[in-house]
Amino acid sequence: MIPTITAFERSPDRGKGQARDMRVRWALEEVGQPYDVRLVSFSEMKEPAHRALHPFGQIPTYQEGDLALFESAAIVFHIAQRHAGLLPDDANARARAITWMFAALNTIEPPILERVAAMFLERDETWYEQRLPLVEKRIRDRVGQLSNRLGDADWLDGAFSAGDLVMVGVLRRLNGSGLLDPNLAAYVARGEARPAFKRAYDAQLAVFTAASTGG
């Protein structure tokens, strides 16, 4: 059965691949699983039919038969469990890959999202100029620790895994910010160079392009 995911009808990031259906698209492309996409508007996301799938009225959602999931990383984890290619066979390596998924979301992403919120929602506040450097310092501290752990390896723990997929998805929000050192910038670039990423990115970009041209 082909799963169906939901995505923004009009991408708020203008096709830069930041919307979180990107992580799900990428995971499905990595494991070679075809999928359908149902586009939803911002108003539809708040309606009861969509909230039955995602109680917080967001995207993405994932439907496969009687199964309905929300939260991008939970969906990626489900895909990785169901299909070979994103989690190692070795039990210990598998546990470490899952740990990196949690680290990406719980340790690395929060200060990054705090910076995004500050830049887009708080720029006019009187304390913005004082607050932003503090947020960016927290980011530098975290990504510095991550860079040290990565060292000269290509991926976080041996072969590419769901842990890398989620981590690269999180770090991409820092592209162009100057907050990624050369080591992590190269790590993100390796993720973006994967054929599965490119297919997912092109698919998401096509939605924005079609919406922009009225197609």
PyMOL CGO cylinders between C-alpha atoms (Angstrom):
from pymol import cmd
from pymol.cgo import CYLINDER

trace = [
    CYLINDER, 0.00, 0.00, 0.00, 1.36, 3.43, -0.97, 0.3, 1, 1, 1, 1, 1, 1,
    CYLINDER, 1.36, 3.43, -0.97, 1.40, 5.86, 1.96, 0.3, 1, 1, 1, 1, 1, 1,
    CYLINDER, 1.40, 5.86, 1.96, 0.06, 9.39, 1.69, 0.3, 1, 1, 1, 1, 1, 1,
    CYLINDER, 0.06, 9.39, 1.69, 1.75, 12.33, 3.36, 0.3, 1, 1, 1, 1, 1, 1,
    CYLINDER, 1.75, 12.33, 3.36, 0.52, 15.89, 3.73, 0.3, 1, 1, 1, 1, 1, 1,
    CYLINDER, 0.52, 15.89, 3.73, 2.46, 19.01, 2.80, 0.3, 1, 1, 1, 1, 1, 1,
    CYLINDER, 2.46, 19.01, 2.80, 1.88, 22.75, 2.54, 0.3, 1, 1, 1, 1, 1, 1,
    CYLINDER, 1.88, 22.75, 2.54, -0.16, 23.83, -0.46, 0.3, 1, 1, 1, 1, 1, 1,
    CYLINDER, -0.16, 23.83, -0.46, 1.94, 27.01, -0.45, 0.3, 1, 1, 1, 1, 1, 1,
    CYLINDER, 1.94, 27.01, -0.45, 5.39, 26.62, 1.06, 0.3, 1, 1, 1, 1, 1, 1,
    CYLINDER, 5.39, 26.62, 1.06, 6.16, 29.36, 3.62, 0.3, 1, 1, 1, 1, 1, 1,
    CYLINDER, 6.16, 29.36, 3.62, 9.91, 28.93, 3.04, 0.3, 1, 1, 1, 1, 1, 1,
    CYLINDER, 9.91, 28.93, 3.04, 9.58, 29.63, -0.71, 0.3, 1, 1, 1, 1, 1, 1,
    CYLINDER, 9.58, 29.63, -0.71, 10.77, 26.19, -1.74, 0.3, 1, 1, 1, 1, 1, 1,
    CYLINDER, 10.77, 26.19, -1.74, 13.96, 26.01, 0.32, 0.3, 1, 1, 1, 1, 1, 1,
    CYLINDER, 13.96, 26.01, 0.32, 13.20, 22.53, 1.64, 0.3, 1, 1, 1, 1, 1, 1,
    CYLINDER, 13.20, 22.53, 1.64, 12.73, 23.57, 5.28, 0.3, 1, 1, 1, 1, 1, 1,
    CYLINDER, 12.73, 23.57, 5.28, 9.13, 22.44, 5.74, 0.3, 1, 1, 1, 1, 1, 1,
    CYLINDER, 9.13, 22.44, 5.74, 9.12, 19.25, 7.74, 0.3, 1, 1, 1, 1, 1, 1,
    CYLINDER, 9.12, 19.25, 7.74, 7.51, 17.08, 5.11, 0.3, 1, 1, 1, 1, 1, 1,
    CYLINDER, 7.51, 17.08, 5.11, 11.00, 17.27, 3.58, 0.3, 1, 1, 1, 1, 1, 1,
    CYLINDER, 11.00, 17.27, 3.58, 12.35, 14.87, 6.21, 0.3, 1, 1, 1, 1, 1, 1,
    CYLINDER, 12.35, 14.87, 6.21, 9.58, 12.39, 5.44, 0.3, 1, 1, 1, 1, 1, 1,
    CYLINDER, 9.58, 12.39, 5.44, 10.00, 12.71, 1.68, 0.3, 1, 1, 1, 1, 1, 1,
    CYLINDER, 10.00, 12.71, 1.68, 13.74, 12.16, 2.08, 0.3, 1, 1, 1, 1, 1, 1,
    CYLINDER, 13.74, 12.16, 2.08, 13.27, 9.06, 4.22, 0.3, 1, 1, 1, 1, 1, 1,
    CYLINDER, 13.27, 9.06, 4.22, 10.82, 7.56, 1.74, 0.3, 1, 1, 1, 1, 1, 1,
    CYLINDER, 10.82, 7.56, 1.74, 13.20, 8.28, -1.13, 0.3, 1, 1, 1, 1, 1, 1,
    CYLINDER, 13.20, 8.28, -1.13, 16.11, 6.70, 0.75, 0.3, 1, 1, 1, 1, 1, 1,
    CYLINDER, 16.11, 6.70, 0.75, 14.24, 3.42, 1.20, 0.3, 1, 1, 1, 1, 1, 1,
    CYLINDER, 14.24, 3.42, 1.20, 12.71, 3.45, -2.28, 0.3, 1, 1, 1, 1, 1, 1,
    CYLINDER, 12.71, 3.45, -2.28, 9.11, 3.66, -1.08, 0.3, 1, 1, 1, 1, 1, 1,
    CYLINDER, 9.11, 3.66, -1.08, 6.67, 5.39, -3.48, 0.3, 1, 1, 1, 1, 1, 1,
    CYLINDER, 6.67, 5.39, -3.48, 4.29, 7.82, -1.82, 0.3, 1, 1, 1, 1, 1, 1,
    CYLINDER, 4.29, 7.82, -1.82, 1.43, 10.15, -2.57, 0.3, 1, 1, 1, 1, 1, 1,
    CYLINDER, 1.43, 10.15, -2.57, 1.19, 13.74, -1.36, 0.3, 1, 1, 1, 1, 1, 1,
    CYLINDER, 1.19, 13.74, -1.36, -1.96, 15.55, -0.35, 0.3, 1, 1, 1, 1, 1, 1,
    CYLINDER, -1.96, 15.55, -0.35, -1.50, 19.31, -0.27, 0.3, 1, 1, 1, 1, 1, 1,
    CYLINDER, -1.50, 19.31, -0.27, -3.32, 21.28, 2.41, 0.3, 1, 1, 1, 1, 1, 1,
    CYLINDER, -3.32, 21.28, 2.41, -3.91, 24.99, 2.83, 0.3, 1, 1, 1, 1, 1, 1,
    CYLINDER, -3.91, 24.99, 2.83, -3.32, 26.84, 6.09, 0.3, 1, 1, 1, 1, 1, 1,
    CYLINDER, -3.32, 26.84, 6.09, -7.05, 27.02, 6.66, 0.3, 1, 1, 1, 1, 1, 1,
    CYLINDER, -7.05, 27.02, 6.66, -7.54, 23.30, 5.97, 0.3, 1, 1, 1, 1, 1, 1,
    CYLINDER, -7.54, 23.30, 5.97, -4.83, 22.48, 8.51, 0.3, 1, 1, 1, 1, 1, 1,
    CYLINDER, -4.83, 22.48, 8.51, -7.07, 23.91, 11.25, 0.3, 1, 1, 1, 1, 1, 1,
    CYLINDER, -7.07, 23.91, 11.25, -10.21, 22.06, 10.23, 0.3, 1, 1, 1, 1, 1, 1,
    CYLINDER, -10.21, 22.06, 10.23, -11.49, 18.97, 12.09, 0.3, 1, 1, 1, 1, 1, 1,
    CYLINDER, -11.49, 18.97, 12.09, -10.65, 16.57, 9.27, 0.3, 1, 1, 1, 1, 1, 1,
    CYLINDER, -10.65, 16.57, 9.27, -6.96, 17.47, 9.40, 0.3, 1, 1, 1, 1, 1, 1,
    CYLINDER, -6.96, 17.47, 9.40, -6.86, 17.78, 13.18, 0.3, 1, 1, 1, 1, 1, 1,
    CYLINDER, -6.86, 17.78, 13.18, -8.07, 14.19, 13.34, 0.3, 1, 1, 1, 1, 1, 1,
    CYLINDER, -8.07, 14.19, 13.34, -4.73, 13.31, 11.75, 0.3, 1, 1, 1, 1, 1, 1,
    CYLINDER, -4.73, 13.31, 11.75, -2.61, 15.97, 13.45, 0.3, 1, 1, 1, 1, 1, 1,
    CYLINDER, -2.61, 15.97, 13.45, -4.10, 17.31, 16.70, 0.3, 1, 1, 1, 1, 1, 1,
    CYLINDER, -4.10, 17.31, 16.70, -1.94, 20.44, 16.52, 0.3, 1, 1, 1, 1, 1, 1,
    CYLINDER, -1.94, 20.44, 16.52, -3.01, 21.36, 13.00, 0.3, 1, 1, 1, 1, 1, 1,
    CYLINDER, -3.01, 21.36, 13.00, 0.40, 21.09, 11.36, 0.3, 1, 1, 1, 1, 1, 1,
    CYLINDER, 0.40, 21.09, 11.36, 2.16, 19.08, 8.66, 0.3, 1, 1, 1, 1, 1, 1,
    CYLINDER, 2.16, 19.08, 8.66, 3.31, 16.48, 7.85, 0.3, 1, 1, 1, 1, 1, 1,
    CYLINDER, 3.31, 16.48, 7.85, 0.97, 13.61, 8.49, 0.3, 1, 1, 1, 1, 1, 1,
    CYLINDER, 0.97, 13.61, 8.49, 1.38, 10.05, 7.24, 0.3, 1, 1, 1, 1, 1, 1,
    CYLINDER, 1.38, 10.05, 7.24, -1.39, 7.64, 6.36, 0.3, 1, 1, 1, 1, 1, 1,
    CYLINDER, -1.39, 7.64, 6.36, -0.97, 4.02, 5.38, 0.3, 1, 1, 1, 1, 1, 1,
    CYLINDER, -0.97, 4.02, 5.38, -4.08, 1.88, 5.55, 0.3, 1, 1, 1, 1, 1, 1,
    CYLINDER, -4.08, 1.88, 5.55, -5.50, 2.18, 9.07, 0.3, 1, 1, 1, 1, 1, 1,
    CYLINDER, -5.50, 2.18, 9.07, -2.32, 3.83, 10.39, 0.3, 1, 1, 1, 1, 1, 1,
    CYLINDER, -2.32, 3.83, 10.39, -2.17, 7.60, 10.77, 0.3, 1, 1, 1, 1, 1, 1,
    CYLINDER, -2.17, 7.60, 10.77, 0.92, 9.30, 12.20, 0.3, 1, 1, 1, 1, 1, 1,
    CYLINDER, 0.92, 9.30, 12.20, 2.08, 12.84, 12.86, 0.3, 1, 1, 1, 1, 1, 1,
    CYLINDER, 2.08, 12.84, 12.86, 5.43, 14.40, 13.89, 0.3, 1, 1, 1, 1, 1, 1,
    CYLINDER, 5.43, 14.40, 13.89, 8.11, 14.20, 11.20, 0.3, 1, 1, 1, 1, 1, 1,
    CYLINDER, 8.11, 14.20, 11.20, 10.72, 12.32, 13.23, 0.3, 1, 1, 1, 1, 1, 1,
    CYLINDER, 10.72, 12.32, 13.23, 8.18, 9.76, 14.43, 0.3, 1, 1, 1, 1, 1, 1,
    CYLINDER, 8.18, 9.76, 14.43, 7.22, 9.19, 10.81, 0.3, 1, 1, 1, 1, 1, 1,
    CYLINDER, 7.22, 9.19, 10.81, 10.87, 8.87, 9.78, 0.3, 1, 1, 1, 1, 1, 1,
    CYLINDER, 10.87, 8.87, 9.78, 11.39, 6.36, 12.59, 0.3, 1, 1, 1, 1, 1, 1,
    CYLINDER, 11.39, 6.36, 12.59, 8.39, 4.34, 11.42, 0.3, 1, 1, 1, 1, 1, 1,
    CYLINDER, 8.39, 4.34, 11.42, 9.71, 4.31, 7.85, 0.3, 1, 1, 1, 1, 1, 1,
    CYLINDER, 9.71, 4.31, 7.85, 13.16, 3.30, 9.05, 0.3, 1, 1, 1, 1, 1, 1,
    CYLINDER, 13.16, 3.30, 9.05, 11.71, 0.44, 11.06, 0.3, 1, 1, 1, 1, 1, 1,
    CYLINDER, 11.71, 0.44, 11.06, 9.58, -0.82, 8.19, 0.3, 1, 1, 1, 1, 1, 1,
    CYLINDER, 9.58, -0.82, 8.19, 12.17, -0.61, 5.41, 0.3, 1, 1, 1, 1, 1, 1,
    CYLINDER, 12.17, -0.61, 5.41, 15.85, -1.45, 5.13, 0.3, 1, 1, 1, 1, 1, 1,
    CYLINDER, 15.85, -1.45, 5.13, 18.39, 1.30, 4.62, 0.3, 1, 1, 1, 1, 1, 1,
    CYLINDER, 18.39, 1.30, 4.62, 17.98, 3.81, 7.44, 0.3, 1, 1, 1, 1, 1, 1,
    CYLINDER, 17.98, 3.81, 7.44, 18.73, 1.79, 10.56, 0.3, 1, 1, 1, 1, 1, 1,
    CYLINDER, 18.73, 1.79, 10.56, 21.62, -0.66, 11.00, 0.3, 1, 1, 1, 1, 1, 1,
    CYLINDER, 21.62, -0.66, 11.00, 20.96, -4.36, 11.51, 0.3, 1, 1, 1, 1, 1, 1,
    CYLINDER, 20.96, -4.36, 11.51, 23.29, -4.52, 14.51, 0.3, 1, 1, 1, 1, 1, 1,
    CYLINDER, 23.29, -4.52, 14.51, 21.25, -3.86, 17.65, 0.3, 1, 1, 1, 1, 1, 1,
    CYLINDER, 21.25, -3.86, 17.65, 23.78, -1.55, 19.29, 0.3, 1, 1, 1, 1, 1, 1,
    CYLINDER, 23.78, -1.55, 19.29, 24.39, 0.47, 16.13, 0.3, 1, 1, 1, 1, 1, 1,
    CYLINDER, 24.39, 0.47, 16.13, 20.63, 0.69, 15.64, 0.3, 1, 1, 1, 1, 1, 1,
    CYLINDER, 20.63, 0.69, 15.64, 20.19, 2.07, 19.15, 0.3, 1, 1, 1, 1, 1, 1,
    CYLINDER, 20.19, 2.07, 19.15, 22.91, 4.64, 18.55, 0.3, 1, 1, 1, 1, 1, 1,
    CYLINDER, 22.91, 4.64, 18.55, 21.27, 5.79, 15.30, 0.3, 1, 1, 1, 1, 1, 1,
    CYLINDER, 21.27, 5.79, 15.30, 17.99, 6.27, 17.16, 0.3, 1, 1, 1, 1, 1, 1,
    CYLINDER, 17.99, 6.27, 17.16, 19.85, 8.20, 19.85, 0.3, 1, 1, 1, 1, 1, 1,
    CYLINDER, 19.85, 8.20, 19.85, 21.13, 10.61, 17.22, 0.3, 1, 1, 1, 1, 1, 1,
    CYLINDER, 21.13, 10.61, 17.22, 17.57, 11.20, 16.04, 0.3, 1, 1, 1, 1, 1, 1,
    CYLINDER, 17.57, 11.20, 16.04, 16.63, 12.25, 19.56, 0.3, 1, 1, 1, 1, 1, 1,
    CYLINDER, 16.63, 12.25, 19.56, 19.80, 14.35, 19.91, 0.3, 1, 1, 1, 1, 1, 1,
    CYLINDER, 19.80, 14.35, 19.91, 18.97, 16.23, 16.72, 0.3, 1, 1, 1, 1, 1, 1,
    CYLINDER, 18.97, 16.23, 16.72, 15.50, 17.13, 17.96, 0.3, 1, 1, 1, 1, 1, 1,
    CYLINDER, 15.50, 17.13, 17.96, 16.08, 17.58, 21.68, 0.3, 1, 1, 1, 1, 1, 1,
    CYLINDER, 16.08, 17.58, 21.68, 19.59, 19.05, 21.87, 0.3, 1, 1, 1, 1, 1, 1,
    CYLINDER, 19.59, 19.05, 21.87, 20.47, 20.68, 18.55, 0.3, 1, 1, 1, 1, 1, 1,
    CYLINDER, 20.47, 20.68, 18.55, 17.14, 21.92, 17.19, 0.3, 1, 1, 1, 1, 1, 1,
    CYLINDER, 17.14, 21.92, 17.19, 15.69, 23.90, 20.14, 0.3, 1, 1, 1, 1, 1, 1,
    CYLINDER, 15.69, 23.90, 20.14, 18.19, 26.81, 20.09, 0.3, 1, 1, 1, 1, 1, 1,
    CYLINDER, 18.19, 26.81, 20.09, 18.06, 26.87, 16.28, 0.3, 1, 1, 1, 1, 1, 1,
    CYLINDER, 18.06, 26.87, 16.28, 14.28, 27.26, 16.34, 0.3, 1, 1, 1, 1, 1, 1,
    CYLINDER, 14.28, 27.26, 16.34, 14.64, 29.89, 19.06, 0.3, 1, 1, 1, 1, 1, 1,
    CYLINDER, 14.64, 29.89, 19.06, 16.84, 31.87, 16.67, 0.3, 1, 1, 1, 1, 1, 1,
    CYLINDER, 16.84, 31.87, 16.67, 14.30, 31.49, 13.86, 0.3, 1, 1, 1, 1, 1, 1,
    CYLINDER, 14.30, 31.49, 13.86, 11.52, 32.72, 16.14, 0.3, 1, 1, 1, 1, 1, 1,
    CYLINDER, 11.52, 32.72, 16.14, 13.63, 35.65, 17.31, 0.3, 1, 1, 1, 1, 1, 1,
    CYLINDER, 13.63, 35.65, 17.31, 14.50, 36.74, 13.78, 0.3, 1, 1, 1, 1, 1, 1,
    CYLINDER, 14.50, 36.74, 13.78, 10.98, 36.50, 12.39, 0.3, 1, 1, 1, 1, 1, 1,
    CYLINDER, 10.98, 36.50, 12.39, 8.78, 37.32, 15.36, 0.3, 1, 1, 1, 1, 1, 1,
    CYLINDER, 8.78, 37.32, 15.36, 10.84, 39.42, 17.75, 0.3, 1, 1, 1, 1, 1, 1,
    CYLINDER, 10.84, 39.42, 17.75, 12.93, 41.68, 15.54, 0.3, 1, 1, 1, 1, 1, 1,
    CYLINDER, 12.93, 41.68, 15.54, 10.94, 44.78, 16.51, 0.3, 1, 1, 1, 1, 1, 1,
    CYLINDER, 10.94, 44.78, 16.51, 11.25, 44.19, 20.25, 0.3, 1, 1, 1, 1, 1, 1,
    CYLINDER, 11.25, 44.19, 20.25, 13.52, 46.54, 22.22, 0.3, 1, 1, 1, 1, 1, 1,
    CYLINDER, 13.52, 46.54, 22.22, 15.55, 43.64, 23.57, 0.3, 1, 1, 1, 1, 1, 1,
    CYLINDER, 15.55, 43.64, 23.57, 16.09, 41.90, 20.24, 0.3, 1, 1, 1, 1, 1, 1,
    CYLINDER, 16.09, 41.90, 20.24, 19.66, 43.17, 19.71, 0.3, 1, 1, 1, 1, 1, 1,
    CYLINDER, 19.66, 43.17, 19.71, 20.68, 41.92, 23.16, 0.3, 1, 1, 1, 1, 1, 1,
    CYLINDER, 20.68, 41.92, 23.16, 18.92, 38.58, 22.94, 0.3, 1, 1, 1, 1, 1, 1,
    CYLINDER, 18.92, 38.58, 22.94, 20.03, 37.34, 19.52, 0.3, 1, 1, 1, 1, 1, 1,
    CYLINDER, 20.03, 37.34, 19.52, 23.76, 37.05, 20.38, 0.3, 1, 1, 1, 1, 1, 1,
    CYLINDER, 23.76, 37.05, 20.38, 22.87, 34.97, 23.44, 0.3, 1, 1, 1, 1, 1, 1,
    CYLINDER, 22.87, 34.97, 23.44, 20.77, 32.60, 21.34, 0.3, 1, 1, 1, 1, 1, 1,
    CYLINDER, 20.77, 32.60, 21.34, 23.51, 32.31, 18.74, 0.3, 1, 1, 1, 1, 1, 1,
    CYLINDER, 23.51, 32.31, 18.74, 26.09, 31.56, 21.42, 0.3, 1, 1, 1, 1, 1, 1,
    CYLINDER, 26.09, 31.56, 21.42, 23.96, 28.63, 22.59, 0.3, 1, 1, 1, 1, 1, 1,
    CYLINDER, 23.96, 28.63, 22.59, 23.82, 27.39, 19.01, 0.3, 1, 1, 1, 1, 1, 1,
    CYLINDER, 23.82, 27.39, 19.01, 27.58, 27.71, 18.56, 0.3, 1, 1, 1, 1, 1, 1,
    CYLINDER, 27.58, 27.71, 18.56, 28.20, 25.81, 21.77, 0.3, 1, 1, 1, 1, 1, 1,
    CYLINDER, 28.20, 25.81, 21.77, 25.96, 22.93, 20.68, 0.3, 1, 1, 1, 1, 1, 1,
    CYLINDER, 25.96, 22.93, 20.68, 27.09, 22.67, 17.09, 0.3, 1, 1, 1, 1, 1, 1,
    CYLINDER, 27.09, 22.67, 17.09, 30.70, 22.97, 18.24, 0.3, 1, 1, 1, 1, 1, 1,
    CYLINDER, 30.70, 22.97, 18.24, 30.20, 19.94, 20.45, 0.3, 1, 1, 1, 1, 1, 1,
    CYLINDER, 30.20, 19.94, 20.45, 28.55, 18.12, 17.56, 0.3, 1, 1, 1, 1, 1, 1,
    CYLINDER, 28.55, 18.12, 17.56, 31.39, 18.99, 15.21, 0.3, 1, 1, 1, 1, 1, 1,
    CYLINDER, 31.39, 18.99, 15.21, 33.94, 17.68, 17.69, 0.3, 1, 1, 1, 1, 1, 1,
    CYLINDER, 33.94, 17.68, 17.69, 32.02, 14.43, 17.96, 0.3, 1, 1, 1, 1, 1, 1,
    CYLINDER, 32.02, 14.43, 17.96, 31.76, 14.05, 14.20, 0.3, 1, 1, 1, 1, 1, 1,
    CYLINDER, 31.76, 14.05, 14.20, 35.47, 14.66, 13.74, 0.3, 1, 1, 1, 1, 1, 1,
    CYLINDER, 35.47, 14.66, 13.74, 36.68, 13.62, 10.31, 0.3, 1, 1, 1, 1, 1, 1,
    CYLINDER, 36.68, 13.62, 10.31, 33.97, 10.99, 9.82, 0.3, 1, 1, 1, 1, 1, 1,
    CYLINDER, 33.97, 10.99, 9.82, 31.46, 11.26, 7.01, 0.3, 1, 1, 1, 1, 1, 1,
    CYLINDER, 31.46, 11.26, 7.01, 28.49, 10.37, 9.22, 0.3, 1, 1, 1, 1, 1, 1,
    CYLINDER, 28.49, 10.37, 9.22, 27.69, 10.33, 12.91, 0.3, 1, 1, 1, 1, 1, 1,
    CYLINDER, 27.69, 10.33, 12.91, 28.09, 6.62, 13.53, 0.3, 1, 1, 1, 1, 1, 1,
    CYLINDER, 28.09, 6.62, 13.53, 29.43, 4.57, 10.65, 0.3, 1, 1, 1, 1, 1, 1,
    CYLINDER, 29.43, 4.57, 10.65, 27.11, 4.43, 7.64, 0.3, 1, 1, 1, 1, 1, 1,
    CYLINDER, 27.11, 4.43, 7.64, 24.45, 7.03, 6.87, 0.3, 1, 1, 1, 1, 1, 1,
    CYLINDER, 24.45, 7.03, 6.87, 21.35, 6.45, 9.00, 0.3, 1, 1, 1, 1, 1, 1,
    CYLINDER, 21.35, 6.45, 9.00, 18.08, 8.00, 10.09, 0.3, 1, 1, 1, 1, 1, 1,
    CYLINDER, 18.08, 8.00, 10.09, 20.11, 9.81, 12.73, 0.3, 1, 1, 1, 1, 1, 1,
    CYLINDER, 20.11, 9.81, 12.73, 22.03, 11.64, 10.01, 0.3, 1, 1, 1, 1, 1, 1,
    CYLINDER, 22.03, 11.64, 10.01, 18.88, 12.30, 8.02, 0.3, 1, 1, 1, 1, 1, 1,
    CYLINDER, 18.88, 12.30, 8.02, 17.19, 14.06, 10.93, 0.3, 1, 1, 1, 1, 1, 1,
    CYLINDER, 17.19, 14.06, 10.93, 20.37, 15.84, 12.02, 0.3, 1, 1, 1, 1, 1, 1,
    CYLINDER, 20.37, 15.84, 12.02, 21.09, 17.21, 8.55, 0.3, 1, 1, 1, 1, 1, 1,
    CYLINDER, 21.09, 17.21, 8.55, 17.46, 18.29, 8.29, 0.3, 1, 1, 1, 1, 1, 1,
    CYLINDER, 17.46, 18.29, 8.29, 17.87, 20.27, 11.50, 0.3, 1, 1, 1, 1, 1, 1,
    CYLINDER, 17.87, 20.27, 11.50, 21.25, 21.79, 10.61, 0.3, 1, 1, 1, 1, 1, 1,
    CYLINDER, 21.25, 21.79, 10.61, 20.06, 22.95, 7.20, 0.3, 1, 1, 1, 1, 1, 1,
    CYLINDER, 20.06, 22.95, 7.20, 18.24, 25.79, 8.96, 0.3, 1, 1, 1, 1, 1, 1,
    CYLINDER, 18.24, 25.79, 8.96, 21.69, 27.24, 9.65, 0.3, 1, 1, 1, 1, 1, 1,
    CYLINDER, 21.69, 27.24, 9.65, 22.81, 27.29, 6.01, 0.3, 1, 1, 1, 1, 1, 1,
    CYLINDER, 22.81, 27.29, 6.01, 24.08, 30.76, 5.22, 0.3, 1, 1, 1, 1, 1, 1,
    CYLINDER, 24.08, 30.76, 5.22, 24.02, 31.85, 8.87, 0.3, 1, 1, 1, 1, 1, 1,
    CYLINDER, 24.02, 31.85, 8.87, 27.75, 31.59, 9.52, 0.3, 1, 1, 1, 1, 1, 1,
    CYLINDER, 27.75, 31.59, 9.52, 27.01, 29.39, 12.54, 0.3, 1, 1, 1, 1, 1, 1,
    CYLINDER, 27.01, 29.39, 12.54, 28.19, 26.13, 10.98, 0.3, 1, 1, 1, 1, 1, 1,
    CYLINDER, 28.19, 26.13, 10.98, 31.91, 25.49, 11.02, 0.3, 1, 1, 1, 1, 1, 1,
    CYLINDER, 31.91, 25.49, 11.02, 33.50, 24.05, 7.84, 0.3, 1, 1, 1, 1, 1, 1,
    CYLINDER, 33.50, 24.05, 7.84, 33.30, 20.52, 9.24, 0.3, 1, 1, 1, 1, 1, 1,
    CYLINDER, 33.30, 20.52, 9.24, 29.53, 20.64, 9.79, 0.3, 1, 1, 1, 1, 1, 1,
    CYLINDER, 29.53, 20.64, 9.79, 28.95, 22.60, 6.60, 0.3, 1, 1, 1, 1, 1, 1,
    CYLINDER, 28.95, 22.60, 6.60, 30.63, 19.74, 4.73, 0.3, 1, 1, 1, 1, 1, 1,
    CYLINDER, 30.63, 19.74, 4.73, 28.53, 17.23, 6.67, 0.3, 1, 1, 1, 1, 1, 1,
    CYLINDER, 28.53, 17.23, 6.67, 25.32, 19.00, 5.64, 0.3, 1, 1, 1, 1, 1, 1,
    CYLINDER, 25.32, 19.00, 5.64, 26.56, 19.20, 2.05, 0.3, 1, 1, 1, 1, 1, 1,
    CYLINDER, 26.56, 19.20, 2.05, 27.14, 15.43, 2.02, 0.3, 1, 1, 1, 1, 1, 1,
    CYLINDER, 27.14, 15.43, 2.02, 23.57, 14.90, 3.08, 0.3, 1, 1, 1, 1, 1, 1,
    CYLINDER, 23.57, 14.90, 3.08, 22.27, 17.31, 0.46, 0.3, 1, 1, 1, 1, 1, 1,
    CYLINDER, 22.27, 17.31, 0.46, 24.35, 15.54, -2.21, 0.3, 1, 1, 1, 1, 1, 1,
    CYLINDER, 24.35, 15.54, -2.21, 22.59, 12.22, -1.68, 0.3, 1, 1, 1, 1, 1, 1,
    CYLINDER, 22.59, 12.22, -1.68, 20.39, 11.32, -4.66, 0.3, 1, 1, 1, 1, 1, 1,
    CYLINDER, 20.39, 11.32, -4.66, 17.43, 10.61, -2.36, 0.3, 1, 1, 1, 1, 1, 1,
    CYLINDER, 17.43, 10.61, -2.36, 17.71, 14.09, -0.84, 0.3, 1, 1, 1, 1, 1, 1,
    CYLINDER, 17.71, 14.09, -0.84, 17.80, 15.67, -4.29, 0.3, 1, 1, 1, 1, 1, 1,
    CYLINDER, 17.80, 15.67, -4.29, 14.68, 13.80, -5.37, 0.3, 1, 1, 1, 1, 1, 1,
    CYLINDER, 14.68, 13.80, -5.37, 12.85, 14.85, -2.21, 0.3, 1, 1, 1, 1, 1, 1,
    CYLINDER, 12.85, 14.85, -2.21, 14.01, 18.45, -2.55, 0.3, 1, 1, 1, 1, 1, 1,
    CYLINDER, 14.01, 18.45, -2.55, 12.95, 18.65, -6.18, 0.3, 1, 1, 1, 1, 1, 1,
    CYLINDER, 12.95, 18.65, -6.18, 9.53, 17.21, -5.33, 0.3, 1, 1, 1, 1, 1, 1,
    CYLINDER, 9.53, 17.21, -5.33, 8.98, 19.76, -2.58, 0.3, 1, 1, 1, 1, 1, 1,
    CYLINDER, 8.98, 19.76, -2.58, 10.31, 22.62, -4.72, 0.3, 1, 1, 1, 1, 1, 1,
    CYLINDER, 10.31, 22.62, -4.72, 7.91, 21.64, -7.52, 0.3, 1, 1, 1, 1, 1, 1,
    CYLINDER, 7.91, 21.64, -7.52, 4.98, 22.36, -5.21, 0.3, 1, 1, 1, 1, 1, 1,
    CYLINDER, 4.98, 22.36, -5.21, 6.23, 25.88, -4.52, 0.3, 1, 1, 1, 1, 1, 1,
    CYLINDER, 6.23, 25.88, -4.52, 7.01, 26.48, -8.20, 0.3, 1, 1, 1, 1, 1, 1,
    CYLINDER, 7.01, 26.48, -8.20, 3.55, 25.36, -9.26, 0.3, 1, 1, 1, 1, 1, 1,
    CYLINDER, 3.55, 25.36, -9.26, 1.89, 27.51, -6.61, 0.3, 1, 1, 1, 1, 1, 1,
    CYLINDER, 1.89, 27.51, -6.61, 3.98, 30.53, -7.61, 0.3, 1, 1, 1, 1, 1, 1,
    CYLINDER, 3.98, 30.53, -7.61, 3.08, 30.22, -11.27, 0.3, 1, 1, 1, 1, 1, 1,
    CYLINDER, 3.08, 30.22, -11.27, -0.54, 29.35, -10.65, 0.3, 1, 1, 1, 1, 1, 1,
    CYLINDER, -0.54, 29.35, -10.65, -0.01, 25.82, -11.96, 0.3, 1, 1, 1, 1, 1, 1,
]
cmd.load_cgo(trace, "trace")
